[in-house]
Structures are given as C-alpha cells and as structure tokens.
Amino acid sequence: MSKFVPGILAAGVLASCLVATPAAAAPPEFVPAPVQWGPCESEDLAHAGAECGFLAVPLDYQDPAGVKISLAVSRVRHTNTDYQGIMLVNPGGPGGSGLGLSALGRAVPKGAGNSYDWVGFDPRGVGSSRPALSCDPRHFGYHRPAYVPATPQLEQFWLGASQDYATACAKNGSLLEHMRTTDVARDLDSLRQALGAEQINYYGFSYGTYLGQVYATRYPERVRRMVLDSNVDPRKVFYQANLDQDLAFDRNIKVYFDWLARHDDAYHLGTTAEAVEDLWYAQQRELSDEPAGGVIGPDEWTDIFLQAGYYQSTWEDLAKAFAGWVHQRDWQTLKTRYDRTSSPGDDNGFAVYNAVQCTDAPWPRSWTTWKVDNWITYAKARFETWGNAWYNAPCRTWPVPAGKAVDVDGRRVAGALLIGEEFDAATPFTGNLEVRRRFPRSSLIGEPGGTTHAGSLSGDACVDDRIADYLATGALPPRQKGDGPDALCDPLPEPVPGGAAGARSDRVRAGQPAVLRDVLRAVVR
C-alpha cells in the first residue's frame, strides 16, 4: 500500500535497462520485543483478571529501525488445560478501542473461550495507544446546521467544515501516512510474534472483519481459526459501501417506526409506521428552528436515532427518549443519548475512522460526483444519506494519498466462521456472501430477518453454540452448495416494552454477559 509515484518508477526502470546495478536490499524484518505485562488501569479489565501493557512497533515498517509507536494491549489468559493459543479481537470502526475485548472469552458458551488467551488492543492511533490521533475535537459540537444541503449556504458550510477537518488532521504528521488497514495487519503480526505464537486465532466485528480479511490475505499460514461477524464487502471499500449503507439504514429505521406503531399503547407516537415516521420528521424540522435544550438540533436528532438502525437492543431506550421529548419536552435524555454515542469534544474515533478509510482505497475528488450520487440516494433514503455523506466528506480532500484496495483472497486459509444478519444496515448481507466466495473453506451462519449489526455472543444460543463448537474443535457448519448461507439461525426476538412475557425465547441463553454492548455502541456513528 505504499505511495505510487509514476515518474520515479519509470526512471528506475529506464536506469535498470541502461546500467546493471545490484537489486535494492529489502528492509530488515522487524522483531518486536515481548510485551511487559502489568496491572490494568480499567476497573472492568482488572475485575476480569486482565493484564495490560504496550507493544512497540515501527511507525513505518519500511523503516523498522526508525520511529516507534506504542499499542495498548490487554490479555486475559486461558484457564482450561487444553490451551488453544492466542485470540486477537477487534471491534471495528475503524477507530474503535478494543482494549476491553480481552474479556470477551467469558461470553463464549460451554467454556470454550477459556482455552484461549484473549488479547484486546487499541490499534495504532486509537484510544490508549500512543500517539493517539486527534484533528479538531470541536467538529461534533452541538446544534450544527442541518445535514441536508437544501440551500447553497448549507452546502458550502459542510464543504468548508469537511475540508477544514481534513486540513487540521495534517498536524498529525507522519502517523497519518501509516494508518492503512495493511499497517494495522502488520501490527497484528507483530503482536503475534511478541506473544511467541506461530499462528493467531482472530475474532473481528464490522470493520474488524475487513482487518481479518486483509490479514488472512497477507499471512494465510498464520491463521488458525477466524470468526468474522458482519462482513465488510471487500469490493466496495469504502465509498460505495457508504452509499449502500444509506439505503439499508433507511429500511431499518422504517422497521423501527413500525415496531413503535405496534407498541403505541406504551409510547403513544402513532398507530401506523407512516404516522410515527411523519412525527419523527416533524420533530426534526422543529429542532431546526429551536434546538432541544439549546443543544439538540436536527443533526443530533438523526445521530441519536441512528442507533436503532444498528441494534434492536436500543429500541426501548430510544422509544422512551422519543416519547419523553414529544410528551414532556425532556431534552436531557436526548442529550445523554447523544453524548453517549457521539462523544462531543473527543474526535479520536472519528479521526482514526477517516485516517484509515480515506487512505485504504481512492475516493472521488470531484464534489460533483459526491453531490450527484448522494442526491440520487437521498431520493430513496432520506434518513441518513447526507449525515453519512458529511461524515465521510473529509476523504475528498484528505492530506494523504490513498493506496490501492487489497484484493482479498482467502483461498489459502484453512477455515473461517462467518456470521451475518439479513438486514444488517452497516454491513449489508451481500458482503458476507462475497467473503464466503473468497474464503472457500469458510462457512456462513445467516440470520433471516435480523436487523442487528455485529450481534454474536449476545445470547442467541443458535449462533453462540456454533461459535463455541468451532472454537473448541474447529468444526464448521457443513458447506452447502450454491451461494447462500451454510446454516440458518433465527435472530433474537424483538424487544417487548417493559419486559412483558414473550420477550425472550428458549433460544436466548439466560444470563449471557453483554460484554460487547458498550464497546460496540461506542464504535458506531
């Protein structure tokens, strides 16, 4: 993924034709030092029995003796006697902190997770790793102008804000030039070496599946077992992937509005999906003129309810926030919801998101292309299209050139377990099918009708038991003919307001720890 400079390459080829010169020596291989483990500052990690440390890796793997950066790492060691190696975990984003995911092993049924050393880490630039990226923490301040650029003034505001953010990111210097997924994949392999392992086991969610795909492409012989939940489509990184998301989130928010209508007796927001939808957009228009509490405007309103498109587990809390605003003008709950997911004053996750996505593969530089594509998409999907467009717009003028997308190839990987819900909006199901094609020894668990993103190990026995079997023995669901899933599981049942009878089923494992809840919700927009 290094920068391609045509003139230099051409000159080099010409010189080699004229003068016989020795081949340039490859840079020496980087050999990481072992992690020096100690106590964790996080109370949750300490309670889980984790130990923490830092891994020093090169800023630039082409200069392994040069500047080093430090990756924050945590580990919960195995307790079973049948030790099966290290399990590296990534929650996605890109930009998500994975330090807390070393505790994930306890969520695997049948004690199968206890045979692994679970290793969480903050990728380069993220969270507790040093240096941590930041560009402009004020970018997500309150009461921003409306996302939809209905006037030239709004369009120019967002173009200017996006370009200003990209320009501000340049202050991060050379780190910004080494934030591609290929760099993070090299870090994964350095972590493998530092832990003294011949192979890794890997569990990735959302963008973490793409990191796993790239690692498996570059180091297929180093992959032992791999679970990829909610797969990024490697054909679409990342401009087209975001346009696809817009359509999917619009569908999912309508599913949520229908759920609210079916529970009008609890929330009194409308008895049909159309009535609820009309009310939601009416509130958004009112907030454009008078923000709730002076802080929650139309953009914050959209960002708050975007969570409903990701996770059904948020539906009840969001319904209470919606009803509380409509019926009691309770803006404090809205602000709490926004602060929890958007982190005003802290742009680390957003900075890393851009630093990775903007440089993994090219983005259109022409604003006309963006404008046409997003207005066409908006005509079909008004809920999230322009919010998503501006979230990614810094990529149009990003100060570091993009590399070439990795041609993901899993043909040499011994096996992988893929998981996806049919109506996952963040990573549409077609991505799971494409990864299944590229990993011919993988198996895919599909969940028909499900709208939740990255929901494995959340209590669905049908899914989680198959994960446990795979981690325990390597057994995958038998590969089926054709281009569909290899096993089917019903998604978790929709929530019922107030926990009424029937809200759970015998497929749901009672008492399943929600290790992922806070980690994954912090990753999404």
C-alpha positions as CSV (number, residue, x, y, z in Angstrom):
1,M,0.0,0.0,0.0
2,S,3.0,2.3,-0.4
3,K,2.6,5.5,-2.4
4,F,2.9,5.0,-6.2
5,V,5.0,7.7,-8.0
6,P,4.9,7.1,-11.7
7,G,7.9,9.3,-12.6
8,I,10.2,7.7,-10.1
9,L,9.2,4.2,-11.2
10,A,9.7,4.9,-14.9
11,A,13.1,6.5,-14.2
12,G,14.1,3.4,-12.2
13,V,13.1,1.0,-15.0
14,L,15.0,3.1,-17.5
15,A,18.1,3.2,-15.4
16,S,18.0,-0.6,-14.9
17,C,17.9,-1.1,-18.6
18,L,21.0,1.1,-19.1
19,V,23.2,0.1,-16.2
20,A,23.4,-3.2,-14.4
21,T,23.0,-2.3,-10.7
22,P,22.6,-4.6,-7.6
23,A,19.0,-5.1,-6.5
24,A,17.9,-2.9,-3.7
25,A,18.1,-4.7,-0.4
26,A,14.8,-5.4,1.3
27,P,14.4,-3.6,4.7
28,P,15.4,-5.8,7.6
29,E,12.5,-7.7,9.2
30,F,11.1,-6.1,12.4
31,V,11.4,-8.3,15.5
32,P,9.2,-7.0,18.3
33,A,10.1,-7.1,21.9
34,P,7.9,-9.1,24.3
35,V,5.1,-7.2,26.0
36,Q,5.9,-6.3,29.6
37,W,2.6,-7.1,31.3
38,G,1.4,-5.3,34.4
39,P,-1.9,-4.3,36.1
40,C,-4.7,-2.6,34.1
41,E,-6.0,0.8,34.9
42,S,-9.5,-0.1,33.8
43,E,-11.6,-1.5,36.7
44,D,-13.6,-3.7,34.3
45,L,-10.4,-5.2,32.9
46,A,-8.9,-5.7,36.4
47,H,-12.2,-7.4,37.5
48,A,-11.9,-9.7,34.5
49,G,-8.4,-10.7,35.6
50,A,-6.7,-9.0,32.7
51,E,-3.1,-7.8,32.5
52,C,-2.1,-4.8,30.4
53,G,1.0,-3.5,28.6
54,F,2.3,-1.8,25.5
55,L,3.7,-3.2,22.2
56,A,6.3,-1.0,20.4
57,V,6.0,-1.2,16.6
58,P,7.5,0.8,13.8
59,L,5.6,3.8,12.6
60,D,6.8,2.7,9.1
61,Y,7.5,-0.9,8.6
62,Q,9.8,0.1,5.6
63,D,12.0,1.6,8.3
64,P,11.9,-0.9,11.1
65,A,14.8,0.8,13.0
66,G,13.1,4.2,12.8
67,V,10.4,5.9,14.9
68,K,8.3,3.6,17.1
69,I,4.8,3.9,18.3
70,S,3.1,2.1,21.2
71,L,0.0,0.0,21.0
72,A,-2.0,-0.6,24.2
73,V,-2.7,-4.3,24.8
74,S,-4.6,-6.3,27.3
75,R,-4.8,-10.1,27.9
76,V,-7.0,-12.5,29.8
77,R,-5.2,-15.8,30.0
78,H,-6.7,-19.2,29.5
79,T,-7.9,-21.3,32.4
80,N,-8.6,-24.6,30.6
81,T,-5.9,-27.2,30.3
82,D,-6.4,-27.6,26.6
83,Y,-4.7,-24.4,25.6
84,Q,-5.6,-23.4,22.0
85,G,-3.5,-20.2,21.6
86,I,-4.0,-16.5,21.4
87,M,-7.3,-14.9,20.3
88,L,-6.9,-11.4,18.9
89,V,-10.1,-9.3,18.9
90,N,-11.1,-6.1,17.0
91,P,-14.4,-4.3,17.4
92,G,-14.4,-2.4,14.2
93,G,-14.8,1.3,13.4
94,P,-12.2,1.8,12.2
95,G,-11.3,3.7,15.2
96,G,-12.9,1.5,17.9
97,S,-11.0,0.8,21.1
98,G,-10.6,-3.0,21.5
99,L,-8.7,-2.9,24.8
100,G,-11.7,-4.1,26.8
101,L,-12.4,-7.1,24.5
102,S,-9.9,-9.3,26.2
103,A,-12.9,-10.0,28.5
104,L,-14.9,-11.4,25.6
105,G,-13.9,-15.0,26.1
106,R,-16.3,-15.4,29.1
107,A,-19.2,-14.8,26.7
108,V,-18.5,-17.9,24.7
109,P,-20.8,-20.8,25.8
110,K,-19.7,-24.2,27.1
111,G,-16.5,-22.7,28.5
112,A,-14.9,-22.9,25.0
113,G,-13.5,-19.4,25.3
114,N,-11.4,-20.4,28.4
115,S,-9.0,-22.4,26.2
116,Y,-7.6,-19.2,24.7
117,D,-5.6,-16.2,25.8
118,W,-7.9,-13.4,24.7
119,V,-6.0,-10.3,23.6
120,G,-7.6,-6.9,23.1
121,F,-5.8,-3.9,21.7
122,D,-6.2,-0.3,20.7
123,P,-5.0,-0.1,17.1
124,R,-2.4,2.5,16.1
125,G,-3.7,6.0,16.7
126,V,-6.7,4.7,18.8
127,G,-7.5,5.4,22.5
128,S,-4.7,4.4,24.9
129,S,-2.2,3.8,22.1
130,R,0.4,6.5,21.6
131,P,0.3,8.7,19.8
132,A,-3.4,9.0,19.6
133,L,-4.9,10.8,16.6
134,S,-7.0,14.0,17.0
135,C,-7.7,16.7,14.5
136,D,-10.4,19.0,15.7
137,P,-12.4,17.9,18.8
138,R,-14.9,20.7,18.2
139,H,-16.1,19.1,15.0
140,F,-19.0,17.4,16.7
141,G,-20.2,20.4,18.7
142,Y,-23.9,20.9,19.3
143,H,-26.6,22.3,17.1
144,R,-24.8,22.1,13.8
145,P,-26.6,23.3,10.6
146,A,-28.9,20.7,9.0
147,Y,-27.1,17.8,7.2
148,V,-29.3,18.0,4.1
149,P,-27.8,20.8,1.9
150,A,-31.1,22.2,0.8
151,T,-29.5,25.6,0.2
152,P,-26.2,26.7,-1.3
153,Q,-25.2,28.1,2.1
154,L,-25.7,24.8,3.9
155,E,-23.7,23.0,1.1
156,Q,-20.9,25.5,1.5
157,F,-20.9,25.2,5.3
158,W,-20.4,21.5,5.2
159,L,-17.9,21.5,2.4
160,G,-15.9,24.1,4.4
161,A,-16.2,22.2,7.6
162,S,-15.2,18.9,6.0
163,Q,-12.2,20.4,4.3
164,D,-11.1,22.2,7.5
165,Y,-11.2,18.9,9.3
166,A,-9.1,17.2,6.7
167,T,-6.6,20.1,6.8
168,A,-6.5,20.0,10.6
169,C,-5.6,16.3,10.5
170,A,-2.3,17.1,8.7
171,K,-0.9,18.2,12.1
172,N,-0.6,14.6,13.0
173,G,2.4,14.4,10.6
174,S,3.9,11.1,9.5
175,L,1.5,9.0,11.6
176,L,-1.3,10.0,9.1
177,E,0.8,8.3,6.3
178,H,0.8,4.9,8.1
179,M,-2.8,4.3,9.1
180,R,-4.0,1.9,6.4
181,T,-5.5,-1.4,7.2
182,T,-2.3,-3.0,5.8
183,D,-0.4,-1.2,8.5
184,V,-2.7,-2.5,11.2
185,A,-2.4,-6.0,9.7
186,R,1.4,-5.7,10.1
187,D,0.8,-4.7,13.7
188,L,-1.4,-7.8,14.3
189,D,1.5,-9.9,13.1
190,S,4.0,-8.1,15.3
191,L,1.6,-8.8,18.2
192,R,1.6,-12.5,17.2
193,Q,5.4,-12.5,17.3
194,A,5.7,-10.6,20.6
195,L,3.4,-13.2,22.2
196,G,5.5,-16.0,20.9
197,A,2.8,-17.6,18.8
198,E,3.2,-19.4,15.4
199,Q,-0.4,-18.7,14.5
200,I,-3.3,-16.4,15.6
201,N,-6.9,-17.0,16.3
202,Y,-8.9,-13.9,15.4
203,Y,-12.4,-12.5,16.2
204,G,-13.5,-9.5,14.2
205,F,-16.6,-7.4,14.2
206,S,-17.7,-5.0,11.4
207,Y,-14.6,-3.2,10.1
208,G,-12.7,-5.7,12.2
209,T,-13.8,-8.3,9.6
210,Y,-12.0,-6.4,6.9
211,L,-8.9,-6.2,9.0
212,G,-9.2,-10.0,9.4
213,Q,-9.7,-10.4,5.6
214,V,-6.6,-8.4,4.9
215,Y,-4.5,-10.2,7.5
216,A,-5.6,-13.6,6.1
217,T,-4.7,-12.4,2.6
218,R,-1.2,-11.3,3.6
219,Y,-0.5,-14.1,6.2
220,P,-2.7,-17.0,5.4
221,E,-0.4,-19.5,7.0
222,R,-0.6,-17.6,10.3
223,V,-4.4,-18.0,10.6
224,R,-5.6,-20.9,12.7
225,R,-9.2,-20.0,13.4
226,M,-11.1,-16.9,12.5
227,V,-14.6,-15.6,13.3
228,L,-15.8,-12.7,11.2
229,D,-19.1,-11.2,12.3
230,S,-20.9,-8.7,9.9
231,N,-18.5,-8.7,7.0
232,V,-17.4,-5.7,5.0
233,D,-17.7,-6.3,1.3
234,P,-14.1,-6.1,0.0
235,R,-15.3,-5.0,-3.4
236,K,-16.7,-1.8,-2.0
237,V,-14.2,-0.2,0.3
238,F,-15.3,2.4,1.1
239,Y,-17.1,4.9,-1.0
240,Q,-19.7,2.6,-2.4
241,A,-20.1,0.8,0.9
242,N,-21.3,4.0,2.5
243,L,-23.9,4.7,-0.2
244,D,-25.2,1.1,0.3
245,Q,-25.5,1.8,4.0
246,D,-27.7,4.8,3.4
247,L,-30.4,2.6,1.7
248,A,-30.1,-0.1,4.4
249,F,-30.4,2.3,7.3
250,D,-33.5,3.9,5.7
251,R,-35.1,0.5,5.5
252,N,-34.2,-0.3,9.1
253,I,-35.5,3.0,10.6
254,K,-38.8,2.2,8.9
255,V,-38.7,-1.2,10.6
256,Y,-38.2,0.6,13.9
257,F,-41.1,3.0,13.2
258,D,-43.3,0.0,12.6
259,W,-42.3,-1.5,15.9
260,L,-43.2,1.8,17.6
261,A,-46.6,1.8,16.0
262,R,-47.2,-1.8,17.1
263,H,-46.5,-0.6,20.7
264,D,-48.5,2.6,20.6
265,D,-50.1,1.6,23.8
266,A,-46.7,2.1,25.5
267,Y,-45.3,5.2,23.7
268,H,-48.3,7.0,22.0
269,L,-46.3,8.0,19.0
270,G,-48.7,6.8,16.3
271,T,-50.6,3.7,15.4
272,T,-49.1,3.2,12.0
273,A,-45.5,3.2,10.8
274,E,-46.3,6.1,8.5
275,A,-47.7,8.2,11.4
276,V,-44.6,7.6,13.5
277,E,-42.4,8.4,10.6
278,D,-44.2,11.7,10.0
279,L,-44.0,12.6,13.7
280,W,-40.3,11.8,13.7
281,Y,-39.5,14.1,10.8
282,A,-41.8,16.8,12.1
283,Q,-39.8,16.9,15.3
284,Q,-36.6,17.1,13.3
285,R,-38.0,20.1,11.4
286,E,-38.9,21.8,14.7
287,L,-35.5,21.2,16.1
288,S,-34.0,23.1,13.1
289,D,-35.7,26.2,14.3
290,E,-35.4,25.7,18.1
291,P,-32.9,23.0,19.3
292,A,-34.0,21.0,22.3
293,G,-32.4,22.5,25.4
294,G,-30.4,24.7,23.0
295,V,-28.2,21.8,22.0
296,I,-30.1,19.0,20.2
297,G,-30.7,20.1,16.7
298,P,-31.7,18.2,13.6
299,D,-28.3,16.5,13.2
300,E,-28.1,15.4,16.7
301,W,-31.7,14.0,16.4
302,T,-30.6,11.9,13.4
303,D,-27.4,10.7,15.1
304,I,-29.3,9.6,18.2
305,F,-31.8,7.5,16.4
306,L,-29.2,6.0,14.0
307,Q,-28.6,3.6,16.8
308,A,-32.0,2.0,16.2
309,G,-30.7,1.0,12.7
310,Y,-27.8,-0.8,14.3
311,Y,-29.2,-2.6,17.4
312,Q,-32.6,-3.8,18.3
313,S,-31.3,-3.7,21.9
314,T,-31.5,0.1,21.8
315,W,-35.2,0.2,20.7
316,E,-36.8,0.6,24.1
317,D,-34.4,3.2,25.4
318,L,-34.7,5.2,22.2
319,A,-38.5,4.9,22.3
320,K,-38.6,6.3,25.8
321,A,-36.3,9.2,24.7
322,F,-38.6,9.9,21.7
323,A,-41.8,9.7,23.7
324,G,-40.2,11.8,26.5
325,W,-39.4,14.6,24.2
326,V,-42.8,14.5,22.4
327,H,-44.9,14.3,25.5
328,Q,-42.8,16.0,28.2
329,R,-40.2,18.0,26.3
330,D,-37.5,16.0,28.1
331,W,-34.4,17.2,26.3
332,Q,-31.9,16.0,28.9
333,T,-32.4,12.3,28.0
334,L,-31.8,13.2,24.3
335,K,-28.6,14.9,25.3
336,T,-27.5,11.9,27.3
337,R,-28.1,9.6,24.4
338,Y,-26.2,11.9,22.0
339,D,-23.2,12.3,24.4
340,R,-23.0,8.5,24.9
341,T,-22.6,7.7,21.2
342,S,-21.1,10.8,19.7
343,S,-18.6,12.0,22.3
344,P,-18.6,15.8,21.7
345,G,-15.1,17.2,22.4
346,D,-13.4,13.9,21.6
347,D,-12.7,13.2,17.9
348,N,-10.2,10.3,18.3
349,G,-12.5,7.7,16.9
350,F,-13.6,10.0,14.0
351,A,-10.0,10.9,13.2
352,V,-8.9,7.3,13.0
353,Y,-12.0,6.4,11.0
354,N,-11.0,8.9,8.4
355,A,-7.3,8.2,8.6
356,V,-8.0,4.5,7.7
357,Q,-10.9,4.8,5.3
358,C,-9.6,7.8,3.4
359,T,-6.3,6.0,2.6
360,D,-7.3,2.3,2.2
361,A,-8.7,3.0,-1.3
362,P,-9.3,6.0,-3.5
363,W,-12.3,8.3,-3.0
364,P,-13.8,10.6,-5.7
365,R,-12.1,14.0,-5.6
366,S,-14.8,15.7,-7.6
367,W,-17.6,17.2,-5.4
368,T,-19.9,16.8,-8.4
369,T,-19.6,13.1,-8.1
370,W,-20.4,13.1,-4.4
371,K,-23.3,15.6,-4.9
372,V,-25.0,13.6,-7.7
373,D,-24.5,10.2,-6.0
374,N,-25.9,11.4,-2.7
375,W,-28.9,13.3,-4.0
376,I,-29.8,10.2,-6.1
377,T,-29.5,8.1,-2.9
378,Y,-31.3,10.7,-0.8
379,A,-34.3,10.5,-3.1
380,K,-34.7,6.9,-2.0
381,A,-33.3,7.1,1.5
382,R,-33.6,10.5,3.3
383,F,-32.9,9.3,6.9
384,E,-29.1,9.0,6.9
385,T,-27.8,9.8,3.4
386,W,-26.5,13.3,4.0
387,G,-25.4,12.7,7.5
388,N,-23.3,9.8,6.2
389,A,-22.0,11.9,3.3
390,W,-20.7,14.6,5.6
391,Y,-19.3,12.0,8.0
392,N,-17.1,10.8,5.2
393,A,-16.6,14.0,3.3
394,P,-13.1,14.8,4.7
395,C,-11.9,11.9,2.5
396,R,-12.5,14.1,-0.6
397,T,-9.6,16.4,0.4
398,W,-7.6,14.1,2.7
399,P,-4.0,15.3,3.0
400,V,-2.5,11.8,2.5
401,P,-2.9,10.0,-0.9
402,A,-5.0,6.8,-0.9
403,G,-3.5,3.5,-1.6
404,K,-4.9,0.6,-3.7
405,A,-7.6,-1.6,-2.1
406,V,-6.3,-5.0,-1.1
407,D,-7.5,-7.9,-3.4
408,V,-8.8,-10.0,-0.6
409,D,-8.0,-13.7,-1.1
410,G,-8.9,-16.4,1.4
411,R,-8.2,-19.4,-0.7
412,R,-5.2,-20.5,1.4
413,V,-7.0,-20.0,4.8
414,A,-7.8,-23.3,6.5
415,G,-11.2,-22.2,7.6
416,A,-13.3,-19.3,8.9
417,L,-16.7,-18.9,10.5
418,L,-18.7,-16.0,9.0
419,I,-21.9,-14.5,10.6
420,G,-24.4,-12.0,9.4
421,E,-28.0,-10.9,9.9
422,E,-30.0,-10.5,6.7
423,F,-30.9,-6.8,7.2
424,D,-27.8,-5.6,8.9
425,A,-27.5,-2.0,7.7
426,A,-23.9,-1.2,8.5
427,T,-22.5,-4.2,6.6
428,P,-25.2,-5.4,4.2
429,F,-25.6,-9.2,3.9
430,T,-24.1,-9.2,0.3
431,G,-20.7,-8.6,2.0
432,N,-21.0,-11.9,3.9
433,L,-21.8,-13.7,0.6
434,E,-18.8,-12.2,-1.1
435,V,-16.4,-13.1,1.7
436,R,-17.8,-16.6,1.6
437,R,-16.9,-16.8,-2.1
438,R,-13.4,-15.6,-1.4
439,F,-12.8,-18.0,1.5
440,P,-13.8,-21.3,0.0
441,R,-13.2,-23.2,3.3
442,S,-15.4,-20.9,5.3
443,S,-19.0,-21.4,6.5
444,L,-21.6,-18.7,6.9
445,I,-24.3,-18.5,9.5
446,G,-27.2,-16.4,8.2
447,E,-30.0,-14.9,10.4
448,P,-33.0,-14.2,8.2
449,G,-35.0,-11.1,9.0
450,G,-32.4,-9.8,11.6
451,T,-31.5,-6.1,11.6
452,T,-28.8,-6.1,14.3
453,H,-25.2,-5.4,13.4
454,A,-22.3,-7.4,14.9
455,G,-24.6,-9.3,17.3
456,S,-22.8,-12.6,18.0
457,L,-22.0,-13.6,21.6
458,S,-25.0,-11.6,22.7
459,G,-27.2,-14.5,23.9
460,D,-28.6,-16.2,20.8
461,A,-27.9,-19.9,21.6
462,C,-28.2,-21.0,17.9
463,V,-25.4,-18.7,16.9
464,D,-23.3,-18.8,20.0
465,D,-23.2,-22.5,20.4
466,R,-21.9,-22.9,16.8
467,I,-19.2,-20.4,17.7
468,A,-18.3,-22.4,20.8
469,D,-18.1,-25.6,18.8
470,Y,-15.8,-24.0,16.2
471,L,-13.5,-22.6,18.8
472,A,-13.4,-25.9,20.7
473,T,-12.9,-28.3,17.8
474,G,-12.6,-26.4,14.6
475,A,-15.9,-27.8,13.4
476,L,-17.8,-25.6,11.0
477,P,-21.3,-26.0,9.7
478,P,-21.2,-28.1,6.6
479,R,-20.6,-26.1,3.5
480,Q,-23.7,-26.1,1.3
481,K,-23.9,-25.9,-2.4
482,G,-24.7,-22.6,-4.0
483,D,-24.2,-19.0,-3.0
484,G,-26.1,-18.8,0.3
485,P,-25.6,-19.4,4.0
486,D,-24.5,-22.8,5.2
487,A,-26.6,-22.6,8.4
488,L,-29.6,-20.6,9.5
489,C,-30.5,-19.2,12.9
490,D,-33.4,-17.0,13.9
491,P,-32.3,-13.6,15.2
492,L,-33.0,-12.7,18.7
493,P,-36.7,-11.7,19.2
494,E,-37.7,-8.1,19.0
495,P,-37.9,-6.4,22.4
496,V,-41.2,-6.0,24.2
497,P,-41.8,-2.8,26.1
498,G,-41.5,-3.3,29.8
499,G,-40.1,-6.8,29.5
500,A,-43.5,-8.4,29.0
501,A,-43.9,-12.1,28.7
502,G,-42.7,-13.5,25.4
503,A,-39.8,-11.0,25.2
504,R,-37.4,-13.9,25.3
505,S,-37.4,-17.4,23.8
506,D,-35.7,-20.6,24.6
507,R,-33.1,-19.7,22.0
508,V,-31.8,-16.9,24.3
509,R,-29.2,-18.0,26.8
510,A,-30.3,-16.7,30.2
511,G,-27.7,-14.6,31.9
512,Q,-25.4,-14.2,28.9
513,P,-22.9,-11.4,29.7
514,A,-23.3,-8.3,27.5
515,V,-19.5,-7.8,27.1
516,L,-19.9,-6.2,23.7
517,R,-22.7,-3.8,24.4
518,D,-20.7,-0.7,25.5
519,V,-17.7,-1.4,23.3
520,L,-19.6,-1.8,20.0
521,R,-22.1,1.0,20.6
522,A,-19.1,3.3,21.1
523,V,-17.7,2.3,17.7
524,V,-20.7,3.2,15.6
525,R,-21.7,6.6,14.5
